[in-house]
């Protein structure tokens, strides 16, 4: 089959490799209908995460079940499925508490930018749709595998409530999905921090009520201006830098919450500052499995259209261009059709 | 009147000073019925917080209203009142959200280890009891001014829920109050971390189900052992050191919560570690005003007896001995009767 292999920084190739097989009785193999490039894939592409040998890449996928292991009972060949970027058993105490990405038996699907992919813990990871989705729903459903679920978790971790004010720091696919989530959870004012016109436009379309282009102290001051000097009830931190975390913490009112889903790079939080801020903080890899049934329903009913974050669609063979376009910020997110 | 003045590290004196007067129309002056020495007073006593000139000290109090300013309407002379260690208006958006200690107009009662004290923002800060409390309730009521309310906030910030497992890091008056709070909020297992026999005994009396004497990695391992390898749902951090914060964060299960009320000294939290822990974190000076009506009711009904944290009662003139005994850890907490 055709599969994406990263050989080193900036070196993405599509190669012929053997098709994946069932390894454990809890596995499923799916035929990928759509996959995509994640912002976090760029860490390897940019050489921030070292790549010491050629390896398969990609962790977002929707597809048709091809084969299942003997212990798999909730999905069967022929079904259309969406799964989380981290595999979970969906039964351990941590899964039951809603934190599937810290499942006690978690595993990592990899090499999803390919024609076929093996998914561990299929029963706890994959959710089948009730019917075969129409072609136009594909981008929406694909986002549920990671970015839309991640934006949802950011909003939940930031405890967005009906009538509240939310700030979204970061205008990538996750930040934009966070705008959707904040709106769905009832935020009345949604402030998107963005300086890119096309992303501002999408944020407004997704439900943002205000755009703040300033950053740093000026960005904080602007958010305070828009919130009666208080700061926002909820802030979704969707970047992961020192600056974005600072921006998020300073933009939150006392007693408010920051949900952080940008994987922190070189971020230290001062205990005393956090103490006096009265801000609640929760982050982590989003337990998207927990949200799949609800979000699938919202996509099928047409309530949400997160697939609009894909502004580039390529064939699998063109995957290298997808990485390049995202790296150069010419594209928000690239969808791949094997 | 007689009032406690700190002159420098280790130098606590009782002196004759003028009685406080109403300064703003929102003030009240109360005659102190009981006051006490707080763990945080020891920072100045130990020279950690510099004392550059002699200054009044103390921030915990119960008493009888002596006089009120012209704008005060909710308390009147002759009433027995309890108030928070930080004054708040109880009407601003931050107070309404339950974070009175970040009130937009907050002020700081000071010099409470004295016969009389001026309380700013009396309407928003003081709560009068329905009747004059019996003498034996005095220690219980006095704790509501700070430590019991602080333990309560720690448990609330750590989101203690019925049936859950809570760990309390710290066996001072606040930690012990945290044990009471965890029990009242329904925790089924309460693990108190303590190596002092008298404090262990009190923790057990207050509702702790397990005592852990180990610290650091061994302490974490012991908590994991007691929680099926998972860590606790809720951890109350009641110390404020690097070690205690580490202990708290490592003892929490993924998706669990740390409430931290020990004022952090030289504590840095690594963003990436917090991210992958999935632990929620909230701290700050406890909004004890928010809890006063409820906690007063629990004291009057006999449900809680937090006054037991006072293991030393002195006259105001003996206040220096109270500091000394607490500094040397001979006493958990010293109550003073003016």
Interface residues (C-beta under 8 A of the other chain):
Chain A: X93 X94 X97 X98 X99 X101 X102 X157 X228 X230 X245 X253 X254 X255 X260 X263 X264 X265 X266 X267 X268 X269 X270 X271 X272 X274 X275 X276 X277 X278 X279 X280 X281 X282 X283 X284 X285
Chain B: X93 X94 X97 X98 X99 X101 X102 X157 X228 X230 X240 X245 X253 X254 X255 X260 X263 X264 X265 X266 X267 X268 X269 X270 X271 X272 X274 X275 X276 X277 X278 X279 X280 X281 X282 X283 X284 X285
